[in-house]
Amino acid sequence: MHIRREHPDDFDAIHEVVTAAFGRSGRQPDHGPQVAALVRTIRADDCYRPAMAFVAMDGPEIVGHTMVDGCWVRSASGDRSIVMLSPLAVKPSHQGRGIGTALVAAAVAAADLGGEPLVVLEGSPKYYGARGFEPAGAHGLTLPLPGWAPVEAAQVRLLATYDRADARLRGEVIYPAPFADLD
């Protein structure tokens, strides 16, 4: 397995991986088509960061995908551009093999290399906590979580250029337009 940046000729395979990864499981509803459509919509928006979008390859097969998108923090001191990791998808038959961890590491490294101060996301505190993320609220950030998500799902990873003195890095995280219609 290896990680590389996504290419336009990967988009159909990525669509299939994301659809499968967010498909129905147990009592969870099928969000696969909606999340796969989100990925395509992100690519058509200014929030898209192609240098921070990655696929995991198992031989010639794409088995995982993640991307880092632009968003911002709205604070009393003004708006500040930041990034968010969303979504992370691994083909169900390949889950539990460290692929998600490798994708998260690649995305965080790219954001850090790009001079970003932090990466936010919404997700499992247990999963992302094991990958260096912390509760966003502990750093003065709030994310627009869906009603079913616990407040702990708002996560942040501080990067090398994070400046605790920058008040613009504390406030309400504003998602870009592609996220407006998500459930």
C-alpha positions in Angstrom: 0.0 0.0 0.0 1.2 3.5 -0.8 -0.2 7.0 -0.6 0.0 9.5 -3.4 -1.8 12.7 -4.5 -5.1 12.2 -6.3 -5.2 12.8 -10.1 -8.2 13.7 -12.3 -8.2 10.2 -13.8 -8.7 8.8 -10.2 -12.0 10.6 -9.7 -14.4 7.8 -10.7 -12.6 5.3 -8.6 -12.5 7.7 -5.6 -16.3 8.2 -6.1 -16.8 4.4 -5.7 -14.5 4.2 -2.6 -16.3 7.1 -0.9 -19.7 5.7 -1.8 -18.8 2.3 -0.3 -17.1 3.7 2.8 -20.1 5.8 3.7 -22.7 3.2 2.7 -25.2 1.6 5.0 -23.6 -0.3 7.9 -25.6 -1.7 10.8 -28.2 0.8 11.8 -26.4 3.7 10.1 -28.1 5.2 7.0 -26.5 5.2 3.6 -24.7 8.5 3.2 -22.4 7.1 0.5 -23.9 8.9 -2.5 -24.2 12.2 -0.6 -20.6 12.2 0.6 -19.3 11.1 -2.8 -21.2 14.0 -4.4 -19.6 16.3 -1.7 -16.1 15.3 -2.9 -17.0 16.2 -6.5 -18.5 19.5 -5.3 -15.4 20.4 -3.3 -13.3 19.9 -6.4 -15.4 22.5 -8.2 -15.1 25.1 -5.3 -12.4 27.5 -4.2 -12.0 25.5 -1.0 -10.4 22.6 -3.0 -6.7 22.1 -2.2 -5.5 19.6 -4.8 -2.0 19.4 -3.2 -3.7 18.1 -0.1 -5.9 15.4 -1.6 -4.6 11.8 -1.4 -5.4 8.3 -2.4 -4.2 5.0 -0.9 -3.2 2.4 -3.5 -3.2 -1.3 -3.0 -1.3 -2.3 -6.1 -3.2 -0.6 -9.0 -6.4 -0.3 -7.0 -7.5 2.9 -5.1 -8.7 1.7 -1.7 -8.8 5.0 0.3 -9.1 8.7 -0.1 -8.9 11.9 1.9 -8.7 15.6 1.3 -8.0 18.8 3.1 -10.3 21.7 2.2 -10.2 25.4 3.0 -12.5 26.9 5.6 -12.1 29.7 8.1 -12.5 30.7 11.7 -14.8 33.7 12.4 -13.7 35.5 15.6 -14.2 39.0 17.1 -10.7 39.7 15.7 -11.7 38.9 12.2 -11.8 35.9 9.9 -8.8 33.6 9.5 -8.3 31.0 6.8 -7.6 27.5 8.0 -8.2 23.9 6.7 -10.3 20.9 7.5 -9.8 17.2 6.8 -13.0 15.9 5.2 -13.9 13.3 4.2 -11.7 10.3 5.0 -12.8 7.1 3.3 -11.4 3.6 3.1 -13.0 0.8 1.1 -14.8 -1.5 3.6 -12.8 -4.6 2.5 -9.6 -2.7 3.4 -10.6 -1.1 6.7 -8.6 -2.0 9.8 -5.3 -2.2 7.9 -3.8 1.3 8.8 -4.9 2.9 5.5 -6.9 5.6 7.2 -4.1 6.4 9.6 -1.7 6.7 6.6 -4.1 9.0 4.8 -4.5 11.2 7.8 -0.8 11.4 8.3 -0.2 12.4 4.7 -3.0 15.0 4.8 -1.7 16.5 8.1 1.9 16.5 6.8 0.8 18.4 3.6 -1.1 21.0 5.7 1.9 21.4 8.0 4.3 21.7 5.0 1.8 24.3 3.4 2.2 26.5 6.5 -1.3 25.9 7.8 -1.7 26.6 11.6 -4.1 23.8 12.3 -6.5 21.2 10.8 -10.0 20.7 12.0 -12.4 17.9 11.4 -15.5 16.2 12.8 -15.1 12.6 13.7 -14.6 10.0 16.4 -12.5 11.3 19.3 -11.2 7.8 19.9 -10.1 7.3 16.3 -8.7 10.8 15.6 -7.4 11.2 19.2 -5.1 8.3 18.5 -3.8 10.2 15.5 -2.9 13.4 17.3 -6.2 15.3 17.3 -7.7 17.0 20.3 -11.1 18.4 21.2 -11.5 21.6 19.3 -13.3 23.3 22.2 -10.1 23.0 24.4 -8.5 25.4 21.9 -11.4 27.9 21.6 -12.9 26.5 18.4 -16.5 25.5 17.7 -17.5 23.5 14.6 -21.0 23.3 13.1 -21.7 19.7 14.1 -24.8 17.9 13.0 -27.4 17.4 15.8 -26.6 13.7 16.3 -22.8 14.4 16.8 -21.4 14.9 20.4 -19.4 18.1 21.0 -16.3 15.9 21.3 -16.6 15.1 17.6 -15.2 18.6 16.9 -11.4 17.9 16.7 -8.3 19.9 15.9 -4.6 19.1 15.2 -2.3 22.0 16.0 0.6 22.4 13.5 4.1 24.0 13.5 2.9 27.5 12.6 0.1 27.5 15.2 0.3 30.7 17.3 -1.5 30.6 20.6 -1.4 34.4 20.7 -3.4 34.7 17.4 -7.0 35.4 18.6 -8.2 34.8 15.0 -7.5 31.1 15.6 -10.3 30.9 18.2 -13.9 31.2 17.3 -16.5 29.6 15.1 -15.3 27.4 12.2 -17.2 28.3 9.0 -17.4 25.5 6.5 -17.3 26.3 2.8 -20.3 26.3 0.5 -20.1 22.6 -0.6 -20.9 21.5 3.0 -24.1 23.6 3.2 -26.5 20.9 2.3 -25.1 18.0 4.3 -27.2 16.2 6.9 
